[in-house]
Amino acid sequence: MDKLTASGQPLIQVSDFEGPLDLLLHLIKTNEMDIYDIQISTITAQYLDYLHQMQTLRLDVAGEYFVMAATLMAIKAKLLLPKPQTVAPVDDEDFSDPREDLVNQLLDYQRYQQAAALLKERAQQRAQHFTRAAMTVPADTKLTVAPGVTVTDLQAALVKLVHRATVSQPVTTHVASEQYTIKDQMQVVLHRLTRRPVAFDQLFTAAPSLEEVVTTFLAVLELTRQHRVAVHQASRLVPLEINTVSKEEEAHDANRAS
């Protein structure tokens, strides 16, 4: 599939460049210029020479390259114009640098390039890992779940908490290493439990993240598998309740399983 520009038009590559900003960054790096202090005269001349070379070779050049050429020439013309003469002394800071918008575009494009390179590197690293296929729960695995509590009930409780976590999340976020593990959340759940049952949604903070909800849910399932906590629900209209399993109950369940 052909690559497309932001406007949905086909992206025409000029040599190894995917747009005028890519070409400009290449010229700036080749000339070892400071991106904040671009020598417009030099860059414009080299940019136009490159386009002329492409036309000489009869290669198709996208219109956006000519738009950038016009922009460079306009900036060059503004820099050549003399500053207006006034009676009162004028501070140089009152005049905006005509290169400022171009510099900001180049910096943004450079950030996207760096982010894309990082994501590509992580994708290559991830390709070296083998993910085990999903496995069904063994038939002989028993969970300490009270009669009447079905898998659907557990799923409904999880969906409710995931929705609450999703709504509370900001629109923008950042990628970070995992903060929660099943082992750590098992300890958190046991620490919060007392001999009195605790509602399932009370195991979380006021505004839990999606990662916290999912990891804690898996921790509760693992604790029930180990017969360390029990899950109850008095009726369909009340939330699930989690409670620790006493030593006597644990021994009774072990004897019954054997």
PALOPA-517331 format. One record per residue (C-alpha): residue number from 1; residue in three letters; x, y, z. Coordinates in nm, 3 decimals, padded with zeros to 5 digits, always signed. Last residue first. Example, Ala and Ser with C-alpha at 12.3 -4.5 7.8 and 13.67 -1.06 7.14 Angstrom:
<sites>
  resi  resn       xx       yy       zz
     2   SER  +01.367  -00.106  +00.714
     1   ALA  +01.230  -00.450  +00.780
</sites>
This chain:
<sites>
  resi  resn       xx       yy       zz
   258   SER  -00.805  -03.467  +04.826
   257   ALA  -01.016  -03.164  +04.740
   256   ARG  -01.230  -03.214  +05.049
   255   ASN  -00.922  -03.239  +05.271
   254   ALA  -00.778  -02.921  +05.122
   253   ASP  -01.111  -02.739  +05.156
   252   HIS  -01.133  -02.840  +05.522
   251   ALA  -00.773  -02.734  +05.588
   250   GLU  -00.841  -02.392  +05.431
   249   GLU  -01.164  -02.354  +05.625
   248   GLU  -00.985  -02.433  +05.953
   247   LYS  -00.695  -02.200  +05.869
   246   SER  -00.939  -01.921  +05.800
   245   VAL  -01.000  -01.796  +05.448
   244   THR  -00.972  -01.420  +05.399
   243   ASN  -01.270  -01.229  +05.272
   242   ILE  -01.375  -01.071  +04.943
   241   GLU  -01.725  -00.941  +04.875
   240   LEU  -01.887  -00.903  +04.534
   239   PRO  -02.114  -00.604  +04.493
   238   VAL  -02.484  -00.604  +04.590
   237   LEU  -02.783  -00.628  +04.356
   236   ARG  -02.729  -00.990  +04.250
   235   SER  -02.747  -01.109  +04.609
   234   ALA  -02.525  -01.198  +04.904
   233   GLN  -02.215  -01.226  +04.687
   232   HIS  -01.912  -01.413  +04.818
   231   VAL  -01.548  -01.459  +04.710
   230   ALA  -01.305  -01.644  +04.939
   229   VAL  -00.940  -01.570  +05.009
   228   ARG  -00.631  -01.785  +05.071
   227   HIS  -00.760  -02.096  +04.891
   226   GLN  -00.463  -02.084  +04.646
   225   ARG  -00.704  -02.054  +04.354
   224   THR  -00.886  -01.781  +04.543
   223   LEU  -00.559  -01.593  +04.587
   222   GLU  -00.485  -01.628  +04.213
   221   LEU  -00.827  -01.490  +04.123
   220   VAL  -00.777  -01.196  +04.361
   219   ALA  -00.435  -01.123  +04.206
   218   LEU  -00.587  -01.133  +03.856
   217   PHE  -00.840  -00.869  +03.964
   216   THR  -00.562  -00.664  +04.122
   215   THR  -00.362  -00.670  +03.796
   214   VAL  -00.665  -00.570  +03.586
   213   VAL  -00.770  -00.284  +03.814
   212   GLU  -00.417  -00.151  +03.874
   211   GLU  -00.336  -00.149  +03.500
   210   LEU  -00.661  +00.032  +03.423
   209   SER  -00.567  +00.304  +03.670
   208   PRO  -00.753  +00.340  +03.995
   207   ALA  -00.921  +00.668  +04.093
   206   ALA  -01.023  +00.632  +04.459
   205   THR  -00.773  +00.351  +04.521
   204   PHE  -00.871  -00.011  +04.480
   203   LEU  -00.969  -00.296  +04.715
   202   GLN  -01.294  -00.117  +04.789
   201   ASP  -01.436  -00.228  +04.452
   200   PHE  -01.447  -00.590  +04.572
   199   ALA  -01.637  -00.509  +04.890
   198   VAL  -01.452  -00.620  +05.203
   197   PRO  -01.562  -00.908  +05.427
   196   ARG  -01.472  -00.876  +05.799
   195   ARG  -01.183  -01.092  +05.919
   194   THR  -00.958  -00.826  +05.772
   193   LEU  -00.849  -00.764  +05.414
   192   ARG  -00.637  -00.467  +05.316
   191   HIS  -00.304  -00.644  +05.373
   190   LEU  -00.419  -00.955  +05.186
   189   VAL  -00.515  -00.744  +04.884
   188   VAL  -00.185  -00.554  +04.887
   187   GLN  +00.014  -00.878  +04.916
   186   MET  -00.167  -01.023  +04.616
   185   GLN  -00.108  -00.691  +04.439
   184   ASP  +00.269  -00.737  +04.473
   183   LYS  +00.263  -01.087  +04.324
   182   ILE  +00.028  -00.987  +04.043
   181   THR  +00.259  -00.701  +03.943
   180   TYR  +00.188  -00.329  +03.936
   179   GLN  +00.397  -00.037  +03.818
   178   GLU  +00.472  -00.160  +03.466
   177   SER  +00.724  +00.050  +03.272
   176   ALA  +00.600  +00.375  +03.126
   175   VAL  +00.424  +00.496  +02.811
   174   HIS  +00.272  +00.839  +02.843
   173   THR  -00.083  +00.966  +02.860
   172   THR  -00.321  +01.195  +02.675
   171   VAL  -00.700  +01.186  +02.716
   170   PRO  -00.665  +01.161  +03.092
   169   GLN  -00.785  +00.843  +03.272
   168   SER  -01.089  +00.866  +03.498
   167   VAL  -01.325  +00.725  +03.234
   166   THR  -01.098  +00.425  +03.172
   165   ALA  -01.069  +00.340  +03.542
   164   ARG  -01.445  +00.350  +03.591
   163   HIS  -01.501  +00.136  +03.282
   162   VAL  -01.237  -00.115  +03.398
   161   LEU  -01.409  -00.131  +03.738
   160   LYS  -01.749  -00.212  +03.588
   159   VAL  -01.601  -00.462  +03.343
   158   LEU  -01.424  -00.644  +03.629
   157   ALA  -01.742  -00.675  +03.835
   156   ALA  -01.934  -00.801  +03.530
   155   GLN  -01.663  -01.060  +03.460
   154   LEU  -01.678  -01.190  +03.816
   153   ASP  -02.055  -01.219  +03.794
   152   THR  -02.032  -01.392  +03.456
   151   VAL  -01.784  -01.643  +03.599
   150   THR  -02.055  -01.741  +03.846
   149   VAL  -02.119  -01.666  +04.211
   148   GLY  -02.423  -01.872  +04.318
   147   PRO  -02.229  -02.103  +04.546
   146   ALA  -01.936  -01.925  +04.712
   145   VAL  -01.609  -01.906  +04.525
   144   THR  -01.291  -02.066  +04.657
   143   LEU  -01.167  -02.161  +04.313
   142   LYS  -01.101  -02.522  +04.212
   141   THR  -00.866  -02.630  +03.933
   140   ASP  -00.942  -02.991  +03.830
   139   ALA  -01.076  -02.887  +03.488
   138   PRO  -00.757  -02.701  +03.401
   137   VAL  -00.818  -02.338  +03.300
   136   THR  -00.778  -02.299  +02.925
   135   MET  -00.446  -02.185  +02.787
   134   ALA  -00.366  -01.876  +02.583
   133   ALA  -00.071  -01.918  +02.348
   132   ARG  +00.276  -01.852  +02.483
   131   THR  +00.435  -01.537  +02.351
   130   PHE  +00.779  -01.575  +02.196
   129   HIS  +01.013  -01.280  +02.227
   128   GLN  +01.256  -01.162  +01.958
   127   ALA  +00.981  -00.965  +01.783
   126   ARG  +00.953  -00.750  +02.098
   125   GLN  +01.308  -00.625  +02.045
   124   GLN  +01.232  -00.533  +01.685
   123   ALA  +00.915  -00.355  +01.793
   122   ARG  +01.114  -00.169  +02.060
   121   GLU  +01.362  -00.049  +01.797
   120   LYS  +01.081  +00.062  +01.567
   119   LEU  +00.915  +00.249  +01.853
   118   LEU  +01.242  +00.430  +01.927
   117   ALA  +01.297  +00.520  +01.561
   116   ALA  +00.942  +00.651  +01.536
   115   ALA  +00.989  +00.863  +01.849
   114   GLN  +01.315  +01.007  +01.712
   113   GLN  +01.155  +01.089  +01.377
   112   TYR  +00.854  +01.245  +01.549
   111   ARG  +01.084  +01.463  +01.757
   110   GLN  +01.273  +01.571  +01.445
   109   TYR  +00.947  +01.669  +01.274
   108   ASP  +00.855  +01.885  +01.573
   107   LEU  +01.199  +02.050  +01.571
   106   LEU  +01.180  +02.111  +01.194
   105   GLN  +00.836  +02.268  +01.221
   104   ASN  +00.952  +02.493  +01.507
   103   VAL  +01.256  +02.602  +01.304
   102   LEU  +01.035  +02.687  +01.006
   101   ASP  +00.805  +02.898  +01.223
   100   GLU  +01.103  +03.086  +01.375
    99   ARG  +01.289  +03.158  +01.050
    98   PRO  +01.117  +03.495  +01.000
    97   ASP  +01.272  +03.607  +01.332
    96   SER  +01.030  +03.835  +01.510
    95   PHE  +01.118  +04.202  +01.542
    94   ASP  +01.059  +04.356  +01.885
    93   GLU  +01.360  +04.161  +02.019
    92   ASP  +01.592  +04.387  +01.821
    91   ASP  +01.498  +04.676  +02.050
    90   VAL  +01.400  +04.991  +01.870
    89   PRO  +01.562  +05.327  +01.932
    88   ALA  +01.317  +05.612  +01.886
    87   VAL  +01.326  +05.802  +01.558
    86   THR  +01.249  +05.498  +01.350
    85   GLN  +01.418  +05.332  +01.052
    84   PRO  +01.262  +05.005  +00.942
    83   LYS  +01.504  +04.709  +00.939
    82   PRO  +01.659  +04.647  +00.602
    81   LEU  +01.520  +04.361  +00.390
    80   LEU  +01.766  +04.077  +00.331
    79   LEU  +01.617  +03.860  +00.609
    78   LYS  +01.270  +03.902  +00.459
    77   ALA  +01.397  +03.793  +00.117
    76   LYS  +01.558  +03.479  +00.258
    75   ILE  +01.238  +03.392  +00.440
    74   ALA  +01.041  +03.428  +00.115
    73   MET  +01.299  +03.218  -00.070
    72   LEU  +01.272  +02.944  +00.191
    71   THR  +00.892  +02.948  +00.176
    70   ALA  +00.896  +02.927  -00.204
    69   ALA  +01.124  +02.623  -00.185
    68   MET  +00.893  +02.472  +00.079
    67   VAL  +00.599  +02.508  -00.158
    66   PHE  +00.811  +02.355  -00.433
    65   TYR  +00.875  +02.049  -00.218
    64   GLU  +00.504  +02.031  -00.131
    63   GLY  +00.427  +01.995  -00.500
    62   ALA  +00.575  +01.646  -00.511
    61   VAL  +00.870  +01.591  -00.744
    60   ASP  +00.850  +01.339  -01.025
    59   LEU  +01.195  +01.239  -01.147
    58   ARG  +01.310  +01.359  -01.486
    57   LEU  +01.681  +01.332  -01.396
    56   THR  +01.709  +01.703  -01.469
    55   GLN  +01.403  +01.761  -01.250
    54   MET  +01.572  +01.584  -00.958
    53   GLN  +01.888  +01.786  -01.007
    52   HIS  +01.688  +02.107  -01.015
    51   LEU  +01.525  +02.006  -00.686
    50   TYR  +01.865  +01.944  -00.527
    49   ASP  +02.004  +02.273  -00.655
    48   LEU  +01.701  +02.451  -00.507
    47   TYR  +01.769  +02.299  -00.163
    46   GLN  +02.141  +02.376  -00.184
    45   ALA  +02.072  +02.743  -00.263
    44   THR  +01.802  +02.771  +00.006
    43   ILE  +02.026  +02.609  +00.268
    42   THR  +02.314  +02.848  +00.199
    41   SER  +02.099  +03.163  +00.204
    40   ILE  +01.893  +03.047  +00.502
    39   GLN  +02.189  +02.994  +00.733
    38   ILE  +01.987  +02.823  +01.006
    37   ASP  +02.040  +02.951  +01.361
    36   TYR  +01.816  +02.736  +01.585
    35   ILE  +01.897  +02.421  +01.384
    34   ASP  +02.267  +02.492  +01.440
    33   MET  +02.443  +02.402  +01.119
    32   GLU  +02.668  +02.103  +01.056
    31   ASN  +02.637  +02.148  +00.676
    30   THR  +02.532  +01.784  +00.634
    29   LYS  +02.307  +01.807  +00.940
    28   ILE  +02.126  +02.113  +00.801
    27   LEU  +02.099  +01.955  +00.455
    26   HIS  +01.950  +01.634  +00.596
    25   LEU  +01.707  +01.829  +00.814
    24   LEU  +01.595  +02.024  +00.506
    23   LEU  +01.537  +01.704  +00.307
    22   ASP  +01.324  +01.552  +00.584
    21   LEU  +01.131  +01.876  +00.612
    20   PRO  +01.068  +01.871  +00.236
    19   GLY  +00.911  +01.526  +00.244
    18   GLU  +00.991  +01.157  +00.255
    17   PHE  +01.355  +01.170  +00.156
    16   ASP  +01.565  +00.886  +00.012
    15   SER  +01.544  +01.000  -00.352
    14   VAL  +01.237  +01.224  -00.369
    13   GLN  +00.957  +01.007  -00.237
    12   ILE  +00.606  +01.080  -00.358
    11   LEU  +00.344  +01.049  -00.084
    10   PRO  -00.001  +00.983  -00.228
     9   GLN  -00.260  +01.239  -00.107
     8   GLY  -00.460  +01.180  +00.211
     7   SER  -00.411  +01.531  +00.350
     6   ALA  -00.164  +01.404  +00.613
     5   THR  +00.039  +01.242  +00.333
     4   LEU  -00.014  +00.886  +00.218
     3   LYS  +00.216  +00.587  +00.182
     2   ASP  +00.134  +00.343  -00.095
     1   MET  +00.000  +00.000  +00.000
</sites>
